[in-house]
Amino acid sequence: MTTTAPTSVSETYPHYAAAYAAQPADGPDALVTLRQRGWDAFAKLGLPTARRGNEPWKYTNVAPIAREAFTHPDPLAVADAGIDLAAVQRSAPWQADWRTLVFVDGVVAPGLCNVTAVGASHVPSVDTLADAISSGQGLDGTLSKLAEPEDDGFVALNTAFVRDGAAIVVPAGADAGVINLVYLTTGREQPRVTHPRTVISAGANSRVTVIETFIGPGDTRYFTNAVMEASLSEGARVEHYRLLLEGMDAYHVGTSRVNQSKDSTFSSVSIAQGAALGRNDFGVTLAGTGVECTLNGLYLTNGSQHIDNYINIDHTEPYGTSRMFYKGILDGRSRAVFGGNVTVRKDAQKTDAQQTDKNLLLSQEAEVDSKPSLLIYADDVKCGHGATAGHIDADTVFYMRSRGLDLPTASRILIHAFASEIIDTVALEPLRDYLDERFQDAIPSANISLPIGGRS
């Protein structure tokens, strides 16, 4: 198949055009065709650098990503060469009884994976994306059907370069246990880009827990352009965790799309602590009756970081329940964006939807733009939303100091308590302990000497 690049794209994004033309047209025909579809869409869309009139990107400038000449890793390179497994295990959540796939610079690293650590009841198919397509593992209704390249430039770019990723297919009635996915970018002299892809297909009345962790070096500029698609059949239960733990010079754009059928349950916790610029675009469609969806998130920013959470829940059928609860802790000159949108369609009567965004500002220079939104076209619903932002409460600090605590200790306790409301929603105990410990280690970097006011 010819992989020529349109002239306009070649001029605007010559590094992507050259990389697309140079990548080998290998793999299943369906995968090669999918890449061409992605490239054709990218040729029309480009990246969303225009912000005027572009509401989803109003507060986030992706021009630094668009103008950087990122290189692509060699798709045929040996991924695990020179990678220390112990270092990976220290950088990402890890348990011996989890089925784990590690991807290095976008390519699966067999020597770092642990794909046999499951019991007899754990019978999902966990494979690389190319192998899953080759073997016809039932991804036709999920892959690029939920995250369509024609709808978004970053999704289009990911699709144009999709080569490896995780394909998780859980049979009807199966309990797949925990599947741990680690996407690692290594340091290089030239900034590089990877395009991780995760596809989850959960059969009727099945159950699975999926962890996606994105990590990389702290002193290297790179770009992770990730896409996740999850399809839940009737009665399926999917527990999902997304950990953005990238290096502080990295760019990260993550797009997640979920479709839920009747009586299914989807819960997700998103943790964002790394990246110079991070975007979490998460969309869920409640496409059946009796569906439950819970989206929780915690973002911690410092320095000049910019974290953008763009969360959308779409109720299309009656008797759906959704909860959206995000919290942010901002220090330094960092900035956070929260766009929470809940749409209730005309036929989605008896919908129960609530969304909340709360922010704790540890610095006078930190800024948050929070815009919760409800679009309701049904008349028999119970919906609400709210957003708050503020500093540490002076009276609470005074009370704690009157009990003998110094200001730094009192502040750390209050910050930890604020975050714990999200961390405690993590049902997987080893992961909850990991996140709590990691968060507590990050608290000392907060500007806890911030004047609180009202008391001395």
MIMAR-222258 format. One record per residue (C-alpha): residue number from 1; residue in one letter; x, y, z. Coordinates in Angstrom, 3 decimals. Layout:
# residues N
NUM/A/X/Y/Z
...
//
This chain:
# residues 456
1/M/0.000/0.000/0.000
2/T/1.315/3.474/-0.867
3/T/1.788/5.773/2.122
4/T/2.261/9.131/0.427
5/A/1.652/12.307/2.381
6/P/-0.492/15.179/1.136
7/T/1.544/18.281/0.222
8/S/-0.118/20.573/2.755
9/V/0.698/18.258/5.635
10/S/4.232/17.803/4.348
11/E/4.723/21.552/4.544
12/T/3.084/22.092/7.923
13/Y/4.346/18.956/9.681
14/P/7.329/17.765/7.625
15/H/8.687/15.553/10.415
16/Y/5.418/13.624/10.657
17/A/5.102/13.373/6.882
18/A/8.643/12.002/6.555
19/A/8.112/9.522/9.382
20/Y/4.821/8.325/7.921
21/A/6.309/7.817/4.466
22/A/9.284/5.974/5.938
23/Q/7.460/3.543/8.216
24/P/7.292/0.008/6.855
25/A/3.894/-1.036/5.494
26/D/3.983/-4.262/7.474
27/G/1.452/-6.036/9.611
28/P/-2.065/-7.172/8.776
29/D/-3.817/-5.466/5.854
30/A/-6.430/-4.119/8.252
31/L/-3.731/-2.382/10.285
32/V/-2.083/-0.859/7.215
33/T/-5.483/0.373/6.035
34/L/-6.158/1.836/9.471
35/R/-2.903/3.792/9.381
36/Q/-3.828/5.264/6.012
37/R/-7.212/6.256/7.369
38/G/-5.501/8.022/10.252
39/W/-3.095/9.845/7.982
40/D/-5.875/10.976/5.646
41/A/-7.760/12.370/8.643
42/F/-4.642/14.097/9.983
43/A/-4.106/15.679/6.570
44/K/-7.497/17.364/6.930
45/L/-7.426/18.189/10.627
46/G/-3.834/18.845/11.625
47/L/-3.402/19.740/15.288
48/P/-5.792/22.085/17.157
49/T/-3.466/25.092/17.353
50/A/-6.261/27.603/16.678
51/R/-7.872/28.490/19.997
52/R/-10.336/31.177/19.006
53/G/-13.698/29.525/18.543
54/N/-12.234/26.155/19.579
55/E/-13.922/25.617/22.924
56/P/-12.289/22.238/23.812
57/W/-8.836/23.856/23.519
58/K/-9.701/27.365/24.697
59/Y/-7.395/27.293/27.731
60/T/-4.645/24.996/26.442
61/N/-2.072/26.018/23.864
62/V/-0.676/23.040/21.929
63/A/1.552/25.175/19.691
64/P/4.699/23.920/21.523
65/I/3.737/20.369/20.543
66/A/2.895/21.331/16.973
67/R/6.158/23.135/16.271
68/E/8.509/20.573/17.861
69/A/10.194/18.301/15.308
70/F/9.696/15.037/17.170
71/T/11.381/11.910/15.865
72/H/9.806/8.463/15.795
73/P/11.513/5.419/17.311
74/D/12.605/2.635/14.999
75/P/9.542/0.352/14.911
76/L/11.755/-2.684/14.416
77/A/14.115/-1.912/17.307
78/V/14.496/-4.302/20.231
79/A/12.469/-2.557/22.904
80/D/13.915/-3.979/26.112
81/A/17.616/-3.608/25.289
82/G/19.421/-2.003/28.218
83/I/16.261/-1.462/30.304
84/D/16.537/-2.307/33.997
85/L/13.428/-4.193/35.109
86/A/13.954/-3.150/38.727
87/A/13.961/0.513/37.676
88/V/10.663/0.037/35.844
89/Q/9.154/-1.635/38.895
90/R/10.222/1.318/41.050
91/S/8.702/3.840/38.646
92/A/5.303/2.233/38.112
93/P/2.836/0.226/40.200
94/W/3.778/-3.441/40.120
95/Q/2.609/-6.660/41.732
96/A/3.772/-10.194/41.005
97/D/0.209/-11.460/40.649
98/W/-0.743/-8.834/38.056
99/R/-0.547/-9.606/34.365
100/T/1.815/-6.893/33.117
101/L/2.765/-5.655/29.668
102/V/5.595/-3.125/29.312
103/F/5.992/-1.015/26.176
104/V/9.277/0.809/25.621
105/D/9.223/3.683/23.135
106/G/5.971/2.350/21.744
107/V/7.080/-1.266/21.267
108/V/6.287/-4.194/23.548
109/A/9.306/-5.328/25.573
110/P/8.877/-9.104/26.114
111/G/11.774/-9.319/28.553
112/L/10.051/-6.866/30.901
113/C/6.560/-8.357/30.727
114/N/4.869/-10.688/33.170
115/V/1.996/-12.265/31.251
116/T/1.648/-15.552/33.110
117/A/1.067/-14.283/36.646
118/V/-2.637/-15.061/36.678
119/G/-4.789/-17.797/38.139
120/A/-6.903/-20.345/36.320
121/S/-9.960/-18.093/36.454
122/H/-8.178/-15.328/34.596
123/V/-8.809/-16.186/30.991
124/P/-8.695/-12.966/28.969
125/S/-6.726/-12.503/25.799
126/V/-3.985/-9.948/26.409
127/D/-1.949/-9.357/23.307
128/T/-0.226/-6.742/21.218
129/L/-2.502/-4.842/18.903
130/A/-1.001/-6.132/15.659
131/D/-1.269/-9.764/16.795
132/A/-4.836/-9.229/17.975
133/I/-5.852/-7.847/14.586
134/S/-4.096/-10.701/12.789
135/S/-5.902/-13.329/14.821
136/G/-9.304/-11.641/14.548
137/Q/-9.896/-11.238/18.279
138/G/-13.147/-9.307/18.039
139/L/-11.842/-5.725/17.982
140/D/-13.897/-4.672/14.947
141/G/-16.502/-2.955/17.084
142/T/-13.962/-1.096/19.218
143/L/-10.735/-0.190/17.405
144/S/-11.161/3.279/15.869
145/K/-14.930/2.991/16.258
146/L/-14.975/4.813/19.584
147/A/-11.981/7.129/19.065
148/E/-12.478/7.995/15.425
149/P/-9.539/9.683/13.678
150/E/-11.872/11.945/11.719
151/D/-12.966/13.640/14.968
152/D/-9.636/14.711/16.452
153/G/-6.174/15.568/15.135
154/F/-4.312/13.828/17.939
155/V/-6.372/10.662/17.516
156/A/-5.742/10.849/13.770
157/L/-1.996/11.133/14.361
158/N/-2.034/8.198/16.766
159/T/-3.954/6.117/14.239
160/A/-1.569/7.013/11.421
161/F/1.333/5.611/13.425
162/V/-0.422/2.836/15.329
163/R/1.832/-0.204/15.396
164/D/1.873/-1.694/18.855
165/G/-0.280/-1.453/21.923
166/A/-2.408/-3.534/24.235
167/A/-5.475/-5.452/23.107
168/I/-7.535/-6.807/25.993
169/V/-10.457/-9.068/25.133
170/V/-12.366/-10.478/28.110
171/P/-14.793/-13.322/27.296
172/A/-18.370/-13.245/28.543
173/G/-18.614/-14.145/32.216
174/A/-14.852/-14.120/32.831
175/D/-13.047/-12.399/35.689
176/A/-9.778/-11.186/34.196
177/G/-8.224/-9.865/37.390
178/V/-5.681/-7.047/37.074
179/I/-3.999/-6.161/33.793
180/N/-1.150/-3.699/34.253
181/L/0.060/-1.689/31.239
182/V/3.255/0.359/31.495
183/Y/4.149/2.756/28.676
184/L/7.761/3.888/29.068
185/T/9.600/6.488/26.995
186/T/13.404/6.462/27.197
187/G/15.732/9.435/27.039
188/R/17.252/10.464/23.701
189/E/19.186/13.464/22.401
190/Q/16.416/14.253/19.931
191/P/12.853/14.746/21.238
192/R/10.749/11.771/20.252
193/V/7.085/10.887/20.053
194/T/5.250/7.646/20.754
195/H/1.640/6.697/20.081
196/P/0.423/4.140/22.669
197/R/-2.905/2.463/21.942
198/T/-5.021/0.476/24.407
199/V/-8.152/-1.374/23.289
200/I/-10.468/-3.070/25.806
201/S/-13.385/-5.287/24.825
202/A/-15.302/-6.583/27.848
203/G/-17.825/-9.338/27.156
204/A/-21.222/-9.691/28.772
205/N/-21.064/-9.968/32.585
206/S/-17.268/-9.983/32.529
207/R/-14.971/-8.165/34.925
208/V/-11.499/-6.653/34.527
209/T/-9.236/-4.088/36.155
210/V/-6.885/-2.190/33.821
211/I/-4.054/0.116/34.904
212/E/-2.402/2.407/32.361
213/T/0.802/4.071/33.568
214/F/2.830/6.538/31.501
215/I/6.394/7.185/32.646
216/G/9.606/8.639/31.235
217/P/12.834/10.480/32.103
218/G/12.621/13.680/34.067
219/D/15.155/15.676/32.070
220/T/14.197/14.865/28.472
221/R/11.611/16.489/26.238
222/Y/9.328/13.984/24.556
223/F/5.700/13.598/23.534
224/T/3.280/10.805/24.390
225/N/0.143/10.761/22.232
226/A/-2.022/8.038/23.768
227/V/-5.449/6.644/22.880
228/M/-7.621/4.231/24.869
229/E/-10.883/2.668/23.675
230/A/-13.122/0.508/25.868
231/S/-16.330/-1.260/24.895
232/L/-18.480/-2.773/27.653
233/S/-21.110/-5.352/26.764
234/E/-24.246/-5.919/28.833
235/G/-23.496/-6.332/32.542
236/A/-19.717/-5.902/32.144
237/R/-17.690/-4.270/34.927
238/V/-14.479/-2.414/34.093
239/E/-12.301/-0.754/36.713
240/H/-9.799/1.580/35.047
241/Y/-6.854/3.617/36.315
242/R/-4.875/6.161/34.313
243/L/-1.611/7.396/35.836
244/L/0.145/10.311/34.142
245/L/3.590/10.158/35.764
246/E/5.639/11.531/32.876
247/G/8.863/13.503/33.217
248/M/8.539/17.184/33.981
249/D/9.721/18.220/30.484
250/A/7.313/15.930/28.655
251/Y/4.184/16.612/26.661
252/H/1.270/14.233/27.033
253/V/-2.080/14.139/25.252
254/G/-4.332/11.263/26.258
255/T/-7.662/10.520/24.578
256/S/-9.993/7.923/26.122
257/R/-13.333/6.820/24.722
258/V/-15.716/4.406/26.463
259/N/-19.037/2.944/25.320
260/Q/-21.304/1.226/27.863
261/S/-24.128/-1.188/27.139
262/K/-27.093/-2.080/29.344
263/D/-26.424/-2.612/33.073
264/S/-22.655/-2.200/32.681
265/T/-20.441/-0.436/35.218
266/F/-17.373/1.624/34.408
267/S/-15.206/3.368/36.982
268/S/-11.996/5.264/36.354
269/V/-9.509/7.166/38.499
270/S/-7.121/9.530/36.738
271/I/-3.967/10.692/38.518
272/A/-1.859/13.449/36.916
273/Q/1.408/14.389/38.549
274/G/3.932/14.714/35.717
275/A/4.398/16.441/32.333
276/A/5.068/20.061/31.459
277/L/1.832/20.008/29.475
278/G/-0.707/17.255/30.049
279/R/-4.160/16.723/28.588
280/N/-6.706/14.131/29.711
281/D/-9.565/13.987/27.194
282/F/-12.000/11.423/28.581
283/G/-15.371/10.688/27.013
284/V/-17.960/8.097/28.074
285/T/-21.234/7.253/26.344
286/L/-23.895/5.588/28.496
287/A/-25.604/3.782/25.628
288/G/-27.838/1.419/27.611
289/T/-30.377/1.463/30.424
290/G/-29.264/0.970/34.005
291/V/-25.672/2.005/33.278
292/E/-23.336/3.292/36.012
293/C/-20.265/5.446/35.399
294/T/-17.858/7.004/37.904
295/L/-14.968/9.239/36.839
296/N/-12.663/10.498/39.588
297/G/-9.431/12.421/39.206
298/L/-6.595/14.068/41.108
299/Y/-4.084/16.456/39.574
300/L/-1.022/17.866/41.323
301/T/0.871/20.668/39.579
302/N/3.973/22.675/40.404
303/G/6.387/25.065/38.734
304/S/5.047/26.050/35.309
305/Q/3.083/22.852/34.658
306/H/-0.160/22.922/32.721
307/I/-2.718/20.129/33.212
308/D/-5.993/20.035/31.286
309/N/-8.841/17.645/32.120
310/Y/-11.568/17.637/29.483
311/I/-14.209/15.172/30.678
312/N/-17.454/14.352/28.875
313/I/-20.288/12.021/29.888
314/D/-23.154/11.435/27.460
315/H/-26.402/9.869/28.743
316/T/-28.382/8.512/25.802
317/E/-30.697/6.021/27.544
318/P/-32.897/6.159/30.684
319/Y/-32.009/5.116/34.237
320/G/-28.335/5.992/33.941
321/T/-26.177/7.111/36.870
322/S/-22.938/9.060/36.558
323/R/-20.548/10.668/39.009
324/M/-17.670/12.969/38.109
325/F/-15.399/14.121/40.952
326/Y/-12.052/15.804/40.296
327/K/-9.654/17.565/42.647
328/G/-6.613/19.709/41.923
329/I/-3.684/20.861/44.038
330/L/-1.747/23.697/42.394
331/D/1.539/25.264/43.425
332/G/4.090/27.618/41.882
333/R/3.004/29.285/38.634
334/S/1.187/26.190/37.442
335/R/-2.175/26.166/35.721
336/A/-4.972/23.643/35.586
337/V/-8.033/23.405/33.395
338/F/-11.174/21.438/34.146
339/G/-13.922/21.143/31.578
340/G/-16.617/18.788/32.820
341/N/-19.565/18.262/30.501
342/V/-22.605/16.063/31.132
343/T/-25.156/15.694/28.356
344/V/-28.576/14.163/29.017
345/R/-30.385/13.263/25.798
346/K/-34.131/13.551/25.293
347/D/-34.745/9.828/25.846
348/A/-32.489/9.595/28.912
349/Q/-35.231/10.049/31.502
350/K/-34.561/9.193/35.166
351/T/-30.910/10.121/34.771
352/D/-28.952/10.799/37.968
353/A/-25.781/12.797/37.235
354/Q/-23.497/14.789/39.520
355/Q/-20.166/16.485/38.818
356/T/-17.781/18.334/41.122
357/D/-14.384/19.995/40.741
358/K/-12.491/21.268/43.803
359/N/-9.122/22.992/43.771
360/L/-6.593/23.856/46.455
361/L/-4.234/26.707/45.529
362/L/-0.925/26.667/47.388
363/S/0.477/29.731/45.656
364/Q/-0.757/33.186/44.748
365/E/0.522/32.636/41.200
366/A/-1.293/29.346/40.566
367/E/-4.393/29.493/38.366
368/V/-7.284/27.183/37.611
369/D/-9.980/27.496/34.954
370/S/-12.934/25.336/35.951
371/K/-16.027/25.048/33.793
372/P/-18.533/22.360/34.781
373/S/-21.458/22.158/32.385
374/L/-24.816/20.404/32.094
375/L/-26.774/20.027/28.853
376/I/-30.156/18.542/29.732
377/Y/-32.777/17.695/27.115
378/A/-34.902/15.407/29.328
379/D/-37.420/16.611/31.913
380/D/-37.307/13.873/34.576
381/V/-33.732/13.910/35.841
382/K/-31.663/14.604/38.959
383/C/-28.513/16.486/37.987
384/G/-26.115/18.896/39.657
385/H/-22.656/20.380/39.332
386/G/-20.275/22.634/41.205
387/A/-16.719/23.960/41.319
388/T/-14.613/25.564/44.045
389/A/-11.105/26.984/44.386
390/G/-9.370/28.359/47.454
391/H/-6.385/28.365/49.766
392/I/-5.791/26.382/52.938
393/D/-8.395/27.348/55.524
394/A/-6.935/29.690/58.131
395/D/-9.169/28.581/60.992
396/T/-8.362/24.925/60.441
397/V/-4.619/25.644/60.439
398/F/-4.987/27.733/63.592
399/Y/-6.809/24.878/65.320
400/M/-4.100/22.376/64.371
401/R/-1.290/24.698/65.441
402/S/-3.030/25.256/68.776
403/R/-2.671/21.508/69.290
404/G/1.117/21.741/68.985
405/L/1.702/21.214/65.259
406/D/4.024/23.548/63.370
407/L/2.816/25.187/60.167
408/P/4.576/22.828/57.684
409/T/3.229/19.732/59.436
410/A/-0.280/21.114/59.706
411/S/-0.230/22.141/56.042
412/R/0.987/18.726/54.881
413/I/-1.744/16.989/56.865
414/L/-4.419/19.219/55.334
415/I/-3.090/18.799/51.793
416/H/-2.960/15.035/52.231
417/A/-6.502/14.970/53.602
418/F/-7.700/16.963/50.597
419/A/-6.140/14.477/48.173
420/S/-7.164/11.391/50.130
421/E/-10.797/11.854/49.159
422/I/-9.802/10.818/45.625
423/I/-7.017/8.367/46.477
424/D/-9.359/6.484/48.809
425/T/-11.685/5.749/45.878
426/V/-9.023/3.434/44.420
427/A/-10.491/0.016/45.117
428/L/-7.288/-1.898/44.346
429/E/-5.417/-1.859/47.663
430/P/-1.816/-2.228/46.400
431/L/-2.401/0.568/43.912
432/R/-4.044/2.755/46.536
433/D/-1.054/2.312/48.857
434/Y/1.344/3.063/45.997
435/L/-0.460/6.281/45.065
436/D/-0.783/7.431/48.654
437/E/2.931/6.943/49.295
438/R/3.870/8.664/46.054
439/F/1.620/11.599/46.822
440/Q/2.978/12.038/50.337
441/D/6.501/12.113/48.919
442/A/5.438/14.968/46.638
443/I/3.887/17.143/49.338
444/P/7.166/18.674/50.660
445/S/7.654/20.379/47.306
446/A/4.462/22.344/47.893
447/N/4.732/25.973/48.968
448/I/3.418/25.333/52.449
449/S/4.811/28.641/53.717
450/L/2.037/30.426/51.823
451/P/0.524/33.205/54.003
452/I/-2.828/31.852/55.069
453/G/-4.265/34.996/56.613
454/G/-6.460/35.625/59.594
455/R/-4.088/34.081/62.137
456/S/-0.367/34.272/62.865
//
